[in-house]
């Protein structure tokens, strides 16, 4: 019995292997001969070809290759091939050109994915969230909240949550959060802008004008080229290295531009750059010079702004240390320091919408609206954008007299 069972098993395996490696015959189709009315079982034509002549009693099916810009992907009995897709749609690129057996394959460009028939931009993960799964041409970015000990300060479709720095030999001044890195004692002098003494100068305009450089995510080489091509006195190399070592990539470019501007305020040839900032600062100062603001008014403003909130004890310290005309300006400075990636104009627009539903004075609403309009204007921003991007691309920038004029 055992030998018969073994023999049956061998026969079964042999048949299985025979079927597995045997080339399948071409699929068939029925064709009625118009001359004799006989029905013949004909072979279909393989991919890349089309029927040139149906089979008869004496001859098999005759197949011809698909002409240029035509294709057939499957076995079929048609007498023509399909047209290739002529062009890809908006925000698509050609991944594979058309050939005799496949149509042209289009794919969404980098940063976009296909939804139904349109390519839409990958979703960005907000601060406090990282890209757990990067978007592809056919799927969106998948975000996840940064776990304990990690943070993400930028709105990005590609950046991951990164671990907080360790203050190994230094005292921790500010523990890291989901949106901010840890601040160590030796780094506060360079990167921490959350000091509560009242400043007479305005830096919100600089933040708005320089913010686009942060969004450009310059490489280290581009940042070095920018600092080298800036006119006037160069930022000391030691300070550059100090900022690079102490600050996060998002903070570096802002800190370096502030250092450059501070040591070149007396340079006449920089007036075309600095005058735009000064003009913006004077307008903002006039709009924020409100009197008779209460502590509840100021807390309402801080609660209405998006992102990380200014702490109530900081608001009380502003009231204690600053003049009433400086309250709004100082609160906006503190908010921007805690929310470096937030757009000022968008933040003020959201603040205005929320404040309208609260019991605040019309003067305060009017002031917030006017400040928002200043930062919504793109003229100064575009002028600086053109200058700085030109410096990154062209090392001869600012060396031509006609350009300076």
C-alpha positions as CSV (number, residue, x, y, z in Angstrom):
1,X,0.0,0.0,0.0
2,X,2.8,2.3,0.9
3,X,4.5,1.8,-2.4
4,X,1.3,2.6,-4.4
5,X,0.7,5.8,-2.3
6,X,4.3,6.9,-3.0
7,X,3.9,6.2,-6.7
8,X,0.6,8.2,-6.8
9,X,2.4,11.1,-5.1
10,X,5.2,11.1,-7.6
11,X,2.8,11.0,-10.5
12,X,0.9,14.0,-9.0
13,X,4.1,16.0,-8.5
14,X,5.2,15.2,-12.1
15,X,1.9,16.4,-13.5
16,X,2.0,19.6,-11.4
17,X,5.5,20.4,-12.6
18,X,4.5,19.7,-16.2
19,X,1.6,22.1,-16.0
20,X,3.7,24.7,-14.1
21,X,6.4,24.9,-16.8
22,X,4.2,24.2,-19.8
23,X,3.6,27.3,-21.9
24,X,-0.1,28.1,-22.0
25,X,-1.6,28.1,-25.5
26,X,-2.9,31.5,-26.9
27,X,-6.5,32.3,-26.0
28,X,-9.1,31.7,-28.7
29,X,-12.0,33.6,-30.2
30,X,-14.8,32.5,-32.6
31,X,-14.9,33.9,-36.1
32,X,-17.5,33.2,-38.8
33,X,-16.0,33.0,-42.3
34,X,-18.1,35.4,-44.4
35,X,-17.5,33.3,-47.5
36,X,-18.5,29.9,-46.1
37,X,-20.4,30.9,-43.0
38,X,-18.3,28.4,-41.1
39,X,-17.3,29.3,-37.5
40,X,-13.6,28.8,-36.8
41,X,-11.8,28.9,-33.4
42,X,-9.0,31.4,-34.0
43,X,-5.9,32.4,-32.0
44,X,-6.0,35.9,-30.5
45,X,-3.2,38.3,-31.2
46,X,-0.5,38.9,-28.5
47,X,0.2,42.3,-26.8
48,X,1.8,44.7,-29.1
49,X,0.0,43.5,-32.2
50,X,-3.5,43.5,-33.8
51,X,-5.4,41.2,-36.1
52,X,-4.4,41.7,-39.7
53,X,-6.3,38.6,-41.1
54,X,-8.7,36.3,-39.3
55,X,-8.0,32.6,-39.4
56,X,-9.7,30.3,-41.9
57,X,-9.9,26.5,-42.4
58,X,-6.5,26.6,-44.1
59,X,-4.6,29.5,-42.3
60,X,-4.0,30.7,-38.8
61,X,-4.7,34.2,-37.5
62,X,-2.3,36.8,-39.0
63,X,-1.2,39.5,-36.6
64,X,0.6,42.8,-37.4
65,X,2.6,45.0,-35.0
66,X,0.9,48.2,-33.6
67,X,1.9,51.3,-35.5
68,X,3.8,54.2,-33.8
69,X,1.9,56.0,-31.0
70,X,-0.4,52.9,-30.6
71,X,-0.4,50.0,-28.1
72,X,-2.2,46.9,-27.0
73,X,-1.7,45.6,-23.5
74,X,-3.6,42.3,-23.6
75,X,-4.3,39.4,-26.0
76,X,-7.2,40.4,-28.2
77,X,-9.0,39.9,-31.5
78,X,-9.4,43.5,-32.5
79,X,-8.1,44.8,-35.9
80,X,-6.6,48.0,-34.4
81,X,-4.5,49.1,-31.4
82,X,-5.3,51.9,-28.9
83,X,-3.9,55.5,-29.2
84,X,-1.3,56.4,-26.6
85,X,-2.1,59.2,-24.2
86,X,-0.9,62.3,-25.9
87,X,0.3,64.5,-22.9
88,X,0.3,64.3,-19.2
89,X,-2.0,66.6,-17.2
90,X,-1.1,69.6,-15.1
91,X,1.5,68.9,-12.3
92,X,2.3,65.5,-13.9
93,X,5.5,64.2,-15.4
94,X,6.1,61.2,-17.7
95,X,7.3,58.2,-15.8
96,X,7.3,55.8,-18.7
97,X,6.9,56.6,-22.4
98,X,4.4,54.8,-24.6
99,X,5.5,51.6,-26.4
100,X,3.7,48.9,-28.3
101,X,2.5,47.1,-25.2
102,X,2.0,49.9,-22.7
103,X,0.4,53.3,-22.7
104,X,2.3,56.4,-21.6
105,X,2.4,56.4,-17.8
106,X,2.0,59.8,-16.1
107,X,2.9,60.5,-12.4
108,X,2.4,63.5,-10.1
109,X,5.4,65.7,-9.7
110,X,7.4,65.8,-6.4
111,X,5.3,67.2,-3.6
112,X,1.9,66.2,-5.1
113,X,-0.3,63.1,-5.2
114,X,-3.2,61.9,-7.3
115,X,-6.8,62.4,-6.1
116,X,-9.3,61.1,-8.7
117,X,-7.8,62.8,-11.8
118,X,-6.0,65.8,-10.3
119,X,-2.6,66.2,-8.5
120,X,-2.9,68.0,-5.2
121,X,-0.2,69.1,-2.8
122,X,0.9,66.8,0.0
123,X,-0.5,67.8,3.3
124,X,1.9,69.5,5.7
125,X,2.3,68.4,9.3
126,X,1.8,71.3,11.8
127,X,4.4,72.1,14.5
128,X,4.3,69.4,17.1
129,X,3.7,66.7,14.4
130,X,6.2,64.9,12.1
131,X,5.9,63.1,8.8
132,X,5.5,59.5,9.9
133,X,5.0,58.3,6.3
134,X,6.2,60.5,3.4
135,X,3.8,61.3,0.6
136,X,4.1,59.5,-2.7
137,X,2.7,60.3,-6.2
138,X,-0.4,58.3,-5.2
139,X,-0.7,58.8,-1.5
140,X,-0.7,61.8,1.0
141,X,1.7,62.5,3.8
142,X,0.8,60.7,7.1
143,X,1.4,62.8,10.2
144,X,1.8,61.7,13.8
145,X,2.2,63.7,17.0
146,X,5.8,64.0,18.2
147,X,6.3,61.5,21.1
148,X,7.8,62.5,24.5
149,X,11.3,63.8,24.1
150,X,10.9,64.8,20.4
151,X,9.8,68.0,18.7
152,X,9.0,69.6,15.3
153,X,9.0,73.4,15.1
154,X,8.2,73.8,11.4
155,X,5.2,73.2,9.2
156,X,6.4,70.6,6.7
157,X,5.3,67.7,4.6
158,X,8.7,65.9,4.9
159,X,10.4,66.7,8.2
160,X,10.4,64.1,11.0
161,X,10.2,64.7,14.7
162,X,13.7,65.2,16.1
163,X,14.9,64.5,19.6
164,X,15.4,67.3,22.1
165,X,19.0,68.3,22.6
166,X,20.6,67.2,25.9
167,X,22.1,69.9,28.1
168,X,25.0,67.7,29.2
169,X,27.3,70.1,30.9
170,X,24.9,73.1,31.0
171,X,21.8,74.0,33.0
172,X,18.5,73.5,31.2
173,X,16.8,76.9,31.0
174,X,13.7,75.9,29.0
175,X,12.7,72.2,28.7
176,X,11.8,71.1,25.2
177,X,8.1,70.8,24.1
178,X,6.4,69.2,21.2
179,X,7.1,72.3,19.1
180,X,10.3,73.7,20.6
181,X,13.8,72.4,21.3
182,X,15.4,72.4,24.7
183,X,17.2,75.7,25.5
184,X,20.4,75.2,27.4
185,X,22.1,77.9,29.5
186,X,24.9,78.8,27.1
187,X,22.5,79.1,24.2
188,X,20.1,81.7,25.7
189,X,22.2,84.7,24.8
190,X,22.2,83.8,21.1
191,X,18.8,82.2,20.4
192,X,16.4,83.0,23.1
193,X,14.4,86.1,22.2
194,X,11.8,85.8,25.1
195,X,13.4,88.5,27.3
196,X,10.9,90.7,29.0
197,X,12.6,94.0,29.1
198,X,10.9,96.5,26.8
199,X,12.6,97.2,23.5
200,X,12.3,100.5,21.8
201,X,13.2,99.1,18.4
202,X,10.8,97.0,16.4
203,X,11.8,93.6,15.0
204,X,8.4,92.3,13.8
205,X,9.1,93.9,10.4
206,X,12.5,92.2,10.1
207,X,10.8,88.9,11.0
208,X,8.2,89.4,8.3
209,X,10.7,90.4,5.7
210,X,13.3,87.8,6.5
211,X,10.8,85.0,7.1
212,X,10.7,83.8,3.5
213,X,14.4,82.9,3.7
214,X,13.5,80.5,6.5
215,X,10.8,79.0,4.3
216,X,13.3,78.5,1.5
217,X,15.2,76.1,3.8
218,X,18.6,77.2,2.5
219,X,21.4,74.7,2.5
220,X,24.6,75.4,4.4
221,X,26.3,76.4,1.2
222,X,23.5,78.8,0.2
223,X,23.5,80.4,3.7
224,X,27.3,80.9,3.5
225,X,27.0,82.4,0.1
226,X,24.3,84.8,1.3
227,X,26.3,86.0,4.3
228,X,29.4,86.4,2.0
229,X,27.4,88.5,-0.5
230,X,25.6,90.8,1.9
231,X,26.9,94.3,1.5
232,X,28.7,96.3,4.2
233,X,30.6,94.8,7.1
234,X,30.5,91.0,7.2
235,X,29.4,89.1,10.3
236,X,32.4,87.9,12.2
237,X,33.2,84.3,11.3
238,X,33.3,83.3,15.0
239,X,29.8,84.7,15.5
240,X,28.6,82.7,12.4
241,X,30.0,79.5,13.8
242,X,28.6,80.3,17.3
243,X,25.1,80.8,15.8
244,X,25.4,77.6,13.8
245,X,26.4,75.6,16.8
246,X,23.9,77.1,19.2
247,X,20.8,77.6,17.1
248,X,18.4,75.3,15.3
249,X,18.4,75.5,11.4
250,X,15.2,77.5,11.5
251,X,16.8,80.1,13.8
252,X,20.2,80.4,12.2
253,X,19.3,82.6,9.2
254,X,17.2,85.0,11.3
255,X,20.0,85.4,13.9
256,X,22.7,85.9,11.3
257,X,20.6,88.6,9.4
258,X,19.9,90.4,12.7
259,X,23.7,90.4,13.4
260,X,24.4,91.7,9.9
261,X,21.8,94.5,10.1
262,X,22.8,95.6,13.6
263,X,26.4,96.2,12.6
264,X,25.5,97.9,9.3
265,X,22.9,100.5,10.4
266,X,25.4,103.3,9.8
267,X,26.2,102.3,6.2
268,X,24.7,104.6,3.5
269,X,24.7,102.0,0.8
270,X,22.4,99.8,2.9
271,X,19.7,102.5,3.0
272,X,17.7,100.8,0.3
273,X,17.4,97.7,2.4
274,X,17.1,99.3,5.9
275,X,14.8,102.1,4.9
276,X,12.0,99.7,4.0
277,X,12.3,98.1,7.4
278,X,12.4,101.4,9.3
279,X,9.3,102.7,7.4
280,X,7.5,99.5,8.3
281,X,8.6,99.9,11.9
282,X,7.3,103.4,12.2
283,X,3.9,102.4,10.8
284,X,3.7,99.5,13.3
285,X,4.7,101.7,16.2
286,X,1.9,104.1,15.4
287,X,-0.7,101.4,15.2
288,X,0.3,99.8,18.5
289,X,0.4,103.0,20.6
290,X,-2.9,102.3,22.5
291,X,-3.7,103.7,25.9
292,X,-6.0,102.4,28.6
293,X,-5.6,98.8,27.8
294,X,-6.5,96.5,30.6
295,X,-4.8,93.2,31.7
296,X,-7.9,91.3,30.4
297,X,-7.5,93.0,27.0
298,X,-3.9,91.8,26.7
299,X,-4.8,88.3,27.8
300,X,-7.6,88.2,25.3
301,X,-5.1,89.2,22.6
302,X,-2.6,86.4,23.6
303,X,-5.4,83.8,23.7
304,X,-6.7,84.8,20.3
305,X,-3.3,84.3,18.5
306,X,-2.6,80.8,17.1
307,X,0.2,78.5,18.1
308,X,2.0,78.6,21.5
309,X,0.5,81.0,23.9
310,X,2.3,83.8,25.8
311,X,2.1,82.9,29.5
312,X,0.0,85.0,31.7
313,X,2.9,85.7,34.0
314,X,4.7,87.1,31.0
315,X,1.7,89.3,30.2
316,X,1.7,90.6,33.8
317,X,5.5,91.3,33.5
318,X,4.9,93.3,30.4
319,X,2.3,95.5,32.2
320,X,4.7,95.9,35.1
321,X,7.7,96.8,33.0
322,X,6.5,98.6,29.8
323,X,4.6,101.7,29.1
324,X,1.0,101.3,28.0
325,X,1.8,102.4,24.4
326,X,4.2,99.4,24.2
327,X,1.9,96.6,25.5
328,X,0.6,95.3,22.1
329,X,4.0,95.6,20.4
330,X,5.8,93.7,23.2
331,X,3.1,91.0,23.3
332,X,3.4,90.4,19.6
333,X,7.2,90.2,19.9
334,X,6.9,87.6,22.6
335,X,4.3,85.6,20.6
336,X,6.6,85.7,17.5
337,X,9.5,84.6,19.6
338,X,7.5,81.5,20.7
339,X,6.1,80.9,17.2
340,X,9.0,81.5,14.8
341,X,7.3,79.6,11.9
342,X,4.0,81.4,12.2
343,X,3.1,84.0,9.6
344,X,2.4,87.4,11.3
345,X,-0.3,88.4,8.9
346,X,-2.2,85.1,9.1
347,X,-1.8,85.1,12.9
348,X,-3.3,88.6,13.3
349,X,-6.2,87.7,10.9
350,X,-7.1,84.8,13.1
351,X,-6.7,86.9,16.2
352,X,-9.1,89.5,14.8
353,X,-11.8,86.9,14.0
354,X,-11.6,85.6,17.6
355,X,-11.5,89.0,19.2
356,X,-14.7,90.1,17.4
357,X,-16.6,87.6,19.5
358,X,-15.2,88.9,22.8
359,X,-15.9,92.0,24.8
360,X,-12.9,94.1,23.7
361,X,-12.7,97.7,22.7
362,X,-13.2,98.9,19.1
363,X,-9.8,100.7,19.3
364,X,-8.1,97.4,20.0
365,X,-9.8,95.7,17.1
366,X,-9.0,98.6,14.8
367,X,-5.3,98.4,15.9
368,X,-5.0,94.6,15.2
369,X,-6.7,95.1,11.8
370,X,-4.3,97.9,10.8
371,X,-1.2,96.0,11.9
372,X,-2.4,93.0,10.0
373,X,-2.8,95.1,6.9
374,X,0.8,96.3,7.2
375,X,2.2,92.7,7.1
376,X,-0.3,91.6,4.4
377,X,1.3,94.1,2.0
378,X,3.6,92.1,-0.3
379,X,5.5,95.1,-1.8
380,X,8.4,95.4,0.8
381,X,8.6,91.6,1.2
382,X,8.9,91.1,-2.5
383,X,11.6,93.7,-2.9
384,X,13.7,92.0,-0.2
385,X,12.9,88.5,-1.6
386,X,14.2,89.6,-5.0
387,X,17.4,91.0,-3.5
388,X,18.3,88.2,-1.2
389,X,17.5,85.4,-3.7
390,X,19.7,87.2,-6.3
391,X,22.5,87.2,-3.8
392,X,22.2,83.5,-3.3
393,X,22.4,82.9,-7.1
394,X,24.8,85.7,-8.2
395,X,28.0,86.4,-6.4
396,X,28.4,89.8,-8.2
397,X,25.3,91.2,-6.5
398,X,25.6,94.8,-5.1
399,X,28.9,95.3,-6.8
400,X,27.2,97.2,-9.7
401,X,26.6,100.9,-9.1
402,X,23.5,101.0,-11.3
403,X,22.0,98.2,-9.2
404,X,22.5,100.0,-6.0
405,X,21.1,103.2,-7.5
